[in-house]
């Protein structure tokens, strides 16, 4: 082979190597920018009583604070609660529930929840609540239907007892986050307890 043939071969090899290196750098950069959701629970901040002046409700609510640790916005973020352990007598409960993001209007829908986009700001996720004026012991999962005021023995009602749940927060374009919690559904509304496992 002539010397010019080797030069073309060397140039082609170098161009191929540079192209491969560029693809690797681009993939690493895209992976680093890909949203990564993180849910935090601080009992002192995330398990407290809220007063709703427009409705007159006084509720004890357990929440998670969800943030995106990367620069790209997490698109259509949703949170799903799944039971790991639950007491006897809770056969009325479904296996999964879509939880409510704070700041989104309540609706009477019984399934699904409104997804949100999460940028650099922290979003609050409602998990479980009790109400000062409830007529029955226990608590309710924070799904839009239950939050809208219908506090009866519906599909979101947790009779008194201890429940182990996993909450998965996911989005269309990023990595999910899973938290495991113990919920103690109380006899008295103010005794609602939630702890991380």
Buried (B, 14 or more C-beta within 10 A) or exposed (E): EEEEEEEEEEEEEEEEEEEEEEEEEEEEEEEEEBBBBBBBBEEEEBBEBEEEEEEEBBBBBBBBBBBBEBEBBBBEBBBBBBBEEBEEEBEEBBEEBBBBBBEBEBBEEEEEBBBBBBEEEEBBBBBBBBBEEBEEBBBBBBBBBBBBEEBEEBBBBBBBBEBEBBBBBBBEEBBBBEBEBBBBBBEEBEBBBBEEE
